[in-house]
Amino acid sequence: MELSNLTREKVIRDPVHNYIHIRQKVIKDLIDTPEFQRLRRIKQLGTTSFTFPGAEHSRFTHSLGVFEITQTICDNFQQNYKSVTPGDGLWDDDNRLVALCAALLHDVGHGAFSHIFEDIFHTDHEKITTQIITDKSTQINSILSEIDPQFPEEVASIITHTHPNKQIVQMISSQIDADRMDYLLRDAYFTGTNYGLFDLTRILRVMLPYKDGIAFLSNGMHAVEDYIVSRFQMYQQVYFHAASRGMEAVLTLLLRRSRDLYRNNELGKEYSPRLLIPFFEEDYTLQDYLNLDDQVISTYLIYWRKHPDPILRDLVNRFLDRSPLKSVQYHEGEDDLIQKLTELIQEAGYDPKYFTLKNFSKDLPYDAYNPNAENPQTQIEIMLPNGVMTELSKQSPLVKAITGKFQIDQRFFFPREFTRYDEFMLKSNLENTRKKSIYNEFQKILESF
């Protein structure tokens, strides 16, 4: 597909990639749309900045980073693996534009506070991404349609993994793709951690196209290993961090409470969150969705600080003043202990529906391809010096050691005063003897985990 290039390349300074190069007019136009600019107002890591204060970066900067990595891949493929004859399995640069557009737009459908909003209101950011791309009411669709009336559908097919060219799909979404590589490096930079660092330049250098997708030269296998281990560490140290998830829990519960108050006609006109109402009523349009971002919800939280409902007011203050719920990690067979904790919380005067939460997080750092799996992963292929392809874990003992092993972190969240005696004694309205008894019994159960 023919590219219409800018007269002069534009660059955007970026702390991860140094420069992000904008060469095509369509990419500049897409960046300037309201739908894409909205991503400036959505944090990449949701509530993680309450734990790692530097994590204020947005979906906007991440999307630009994914675009830049994809552009570098295309440049490398065109330089070193240019298709000579149709069907030779090498890179056809006619696919460059659709790959770049998909990379840039892959997260355009993310909701306010990202996955938290998705969980409470049952939205699907990937479906909404494809809707933004294909809906004729959006500026993104209008710009893509100027290239070709079918072009929006082609870009969307990469997001949905239905595009026939697996090379393009795997650039954007696979076990080692532009999306994951950017967010690991970007999240590591902004959280101030080193766990997510790996040799991006080397990985891109040893990446090559073949007829079924993307593979990696064997002499670069150790850089790929480093990436897998970095991802493993980031989930352990950043993405699964208990304090960040404790803030997620508070936000989830306060949105649940505000929704329930609205449905019971108890929220009050003075505190009505007009832009959230379509989601409370489960009847929203695409424009309703695009009207929401982190800042909109944060504004409603400021109003709710003075709401007459004590539960909503309590939860809002916990969120705005950074008072995360505490948690205990539990495993199969410990549900009886969780039930006892819940009963004690209720006896102390807290409604468990709004002050407790079970949260289950998991990640599979690497898995060899299993076509019979519910959601088969795209395996990482290593090309040996003789041209034979082999799956990564067959060549790497390090990767084999973590292949197929889920990182699972199942937690029960509860108010933090249940682990702070003085705070608990002040907040509970029970008589002191019973308060002490509840607190001590709660501590004894926590020691059982």
N, C-alpha and C positions, 0 to 999 in steps of 0.2 A: 504494500500500500504506500502511495507516494506521500512523502513528508513535506510540509510547508515550513521551512526553517525561518527563524527570525533573522533580520538583517544583521544583527549583532547578538552574539550569545549573552544571555543574562546569567548572573551567578548569585547564589544566596550563601552567605557565610553560615557554616554549621560547625558546632564543636566536635561532632563525631567524624564527619567526612571532609572537613575543611571547606570545600566548595561543593555546592550542588549546582550542576550545570543545566540551564534551561535553554535548549536549542530550537525546539519546535513551538510554533505559534499556538497550536492546540493545547499544549501543556500549560503555557502561560495563561491561556484563556480559562482553562479548567481550574487552575489555582485561584483565579480571580472571581470565581462564582460564589454566590452566597452559601451554597451547600458545602463547598470545600472550606471557605473561610470560617464557617461554624466550628470546624475542628480545632481552631485556636482556643475555643472556650470549653474544651473537654480534655481533662487531664488524661495522660496516657495510663497512669497507674492509680487512678481513683483516689482512695484514701491513704495511699502509701506515704504521701508527704507528711502525714501526722507522725510517722516513724522515722523516715529519712527526709528531712526538711528540704533537701535539694530537689526532690522528685516532683518538680512543678511543671515538667515538660508536657507537651500536648500531643494529641493525635495528629495535629497539623504537622509538627516537625517530624514525627515518626513517618508519616506518609511520604513526606519529601525524601526522607532517608531511604525508604524502600524503593522509591522511584530512582534515586541515584545509584543504588546497588544494582538494580535491574538494568539501568543504562550501561553500567560498567560491564555487566555480563554480556549484553548485546554487542558492545564494542569488541570485547575479547573474542566472542564467537565469530563476528564478522571478519576480524583480523586473522584468526588462526584456524577457523573451522567453517569457512564459507562453502555453501552448497555449490556443487559443480553441475550435477545432473539431478533432475527431480527424483525424489525417493531415495537419495543416497544417505539419508539420516543426518546430514550436516545442517548448518544453520542457514535458513532462508531469511534474509534481512527484510523481506516484505512483511514479516511478522513483528518487526520492531515496534511500530506504533501501537498496535493492540496490546502488546506486552507492557509498554510504558504507561498507557492509559489505565490498564488494570492495576498496575503497581501503585500508581498515584491514588487511585480511587478505592483501593481494597478495603479501607476502613471508614469510608464516608458515611456509612449507616450506623456508626456507633452512637449509643444513646448517652444521656447525661450520666456522669459517674460510671460510664461504661457498663461493666457486667452487673453491677448492683441494680441499676434500673431494669436491666434485662430480666433479672431473677424475680423482682417484685411485681413487674407488670407483664411478664411473659412475652416480651418482644424478642425478635431475632435479628441481630444486627446484620447478618449476612443476607437475609431475605430483604431487609430494608435497603441495604447497599445496592442490590440488584434492582430494586424498585426505583431508587433515585436515579440510577443509570438509564433505566428503560422507560420511566414515566415521562410523557410528553410535557408535563407541567414544569419540569425542572430545567434550569439553565444548563446543567451538565448534559442532559439529554439533547438539548438544542444544539450545543456545540459539537457533540459527537455525531449527531445526525447530519451536520453539514458535510462531514467527510463522506458518509454514505448512510442511507436510511437504515441499513441493516447493521451498521457499525455498533450502535449501543448494545444490541443483542449479542454481538460477538464479544464485546468487552465483558458483558455480564456472564457469558458462558465460561470465562476464565475463573471468575469468582465462584461459580457453582461447580467447577471442575468438570464441565461437560464439553469443553472445547476439544476438538479432535487432535490438536497438536499438544502432546504431553510435555514437550520441552517448555512451552510457555506456561502451562499450568504449574509445572514443578518449579519454575523460577519464582512464582508467587506463593505457592502452597505445597510444601512437601516437608520431609523431616529436616532438610537443610535448605532453606529458601531465603529470599531477600527479606521477607517479613521478619522471620525469627532472627536472622543475623543482625538486622538493624535494631530490633527492640532489645536484644541482649546487650549489645554495645551501648546503646543509648541509655537503657535503664541502669547499667553499671556506672556509666559516667555521672548521671544525675543523682543517683543514690549515694555516690561516693564510695562504691564498693569495687573490688577488683575481680569478683567471682565470675562476671560475665565477659571478661576480656579473652579474646582469641585472635589469631592471625587472619583477619579478613582478607588482606591482600593476597596471602598465599592460597587461601581457599579458592578465591576467584581465579587465580592463575592456573590452578590445576583442575578447574571445572571444564567439562566439555560436553557437547551435545552428542546424542546418538539416536537411533531411530525410535527408541521407546521412552526417551526422556533425557535426563541429565545424569552424567557419571563424573567420577573424579579419578585422576591419574594416581597410580599407586605410590608414586614418590611424594605425594602430598597427603598421604593417609594420616600422618601424625597431626597435621593441622586440623583435619576433620575430627580426629579423636579429641583434640583439645576443645573444639566447639561443643561436642557432646558432653564432656565433663563440665564445661562452663555452664551449659544449660542446666545440668543436674544441680550444680552448686547454687545457681540463681534461684531455683525453686525452693531449695532448702533454706537459704539465708534471706531472701527478699520476698518472693511471691507468696510463700507460706508463712510469713512472719506473723506471729500471734497478735501483736499489737495492732498492726494494720488491719487484720481481719476482725479484730475487736471493734475497730471504728466502722468497718463495713457492716458489722452486726448492728451497731447503734443506728446507722442510717437506714438499714433495712427495716428495723423495728419501728422507727419513727414514721417512715413512709407507710408502713402497714397501719399504724395507729391513725394517721391523718386520713387515709383512705376509708377506714372503718367509721371514723367520726363523720366524714362526708356522707357516706351511705346511710348513716343513721340520722342525718340532718342535724348533727351536733357540732359541725365545724364552725358554723357562723359566717355570715356574709362578710363581716369585717376581716376575717382571716381566710377567705376563700382563695385558693390558688388557681386562678382562672386558666392558666396554661396547663395545669395538671388534671383538670376535671375530665377531659376526654379519656384519660387513662384510668381515672377512678371509675368511670362509667364503661370502660372497655369498648369505646366506640370512637376511635381516633382516625384522623386522616394523615396522609404523608406530611402535609404542611404542619399539622399539630405536632408531629414528631420532630420536625425540623425547627420548630419554635423553641424547643427545650435544649438547655445546655446546663453545665455545672452552675453557672452564675445565676440562672433563673431559679433553680431549686434553692441555692444558697440564700437568695433574697427572701423566699417564702419562709425559710428557717428563721431569719431575723424577725419577721412578723410573729412567728409562732412562739418566740421566747416569752411573750406575754399572754399566750393563749390561756383561757380559764381552765382548760382540761389539764389536770396535774400530771397525767402520764405523758401526754404530748410535750408539755413544757419541760418535764424532767429529761426526756430523751433528746430534745433539741439542745438543751443546755449541755448535756453530756457530749454531744457531737461538736457544737461550736466551741466549747471550752476544753476539748480534747480529754475526755474521760472515757477511754475505751472499756468495753466489757472485758472482764477477765475470762479465762477459759481453762479447761482441762482436756487433755487428749485422752480419748477413750477408744476401746477396741471391742470387737465382737464378744458378746457374753457379759458386757458390763452395763447393759441397759437398766438393770435393777438399781444400780448405784446412781445412775442419772435420774431415775424416777424419784429416788429418795432426796436427791439434791433439789429437784423441782418442787417437791412437797414442802421442803423446808423454806424455800424461797417464797412460796405462796403463803405459808404460815406467818412469815415475817411481814406480810402485807404487800407483796409485789405480785402483779398479775403475770403469770408465766408466759402468757401469749405475747406480751410486749417487753418482757425483761429476760427472757431466755431464748436461745436459738441453737439449733444443731447445724453444724456446717461441715461439709465433706469436700475436701479438695484433693485432687490427685493429678499426677502427671506421669507420663510414660516417656522417659528421656530418650529411649531408642527401642525399636522393635523391628525384628526381621519381618519381611513380608509374609503375611498369612492370609491367603485369599478367602479362607473360611471364617475369618474374624468378622465381628459385627460391623466394624469400621476399619477395613484393611488399611494399614499404613503403607506409604510409598517407601520402599527400602532404599538405602544408600548403596549405590553400585560403585565398586572400585574396578578400574580397568588395569589389568596386569600388563607387564611389558610385552607379552605375546598377543595382546589384544583381547584376551578372554575376560569376560565380566564375572565378578564375584561379589557376593553380598558382604558388607563391611564387617560384621561380627565374625565372619569366617577367617578374616585376615588379622583382626585386632583382638587380642586377648582382653585388653582393657574394656573395649566396647562389649565384648561377649559377656563380661562379668556383670554388666548392668542391663543387658538385653532382656526385655520382657518383664522387668521388675518395676512395678508401679511404686511411685512415691505417694503414699497415702497419709493424709493428716486429717483425722476426724475429730472435731472438737465440739464441746458443749460450752456455750457462752452464758455468763451470768454477771450481775452487777459487781463491780470491783470492790464495793464496801464489804462484801462477804469474805474478803481476805484482809480487811483492814479494821481491826477491832474498834478503835476510837471512832472512825467514820461510821461504822455500822451502828454503834450504840447511839450516835447522834441522830441517824436517819430513821431508825425504826421507832414506831409508836407503841410497841409492846412494853410491858413492865420489865424492869431491868433483869430480874431473875430469869424470865423466859427468853429474853434477848440473849443473855449469856449462854443459856442452854442451846439455843438454835445455832449460835456462832460456833460453839465448841463442837457440836455434832457435825456441823458442816465441814470444819477443818479435819475431823477424824475421817470422814468419807473421802475428802480430797486426798488424804494420805494413802488411800487404798488403791489409787490408780497407778 
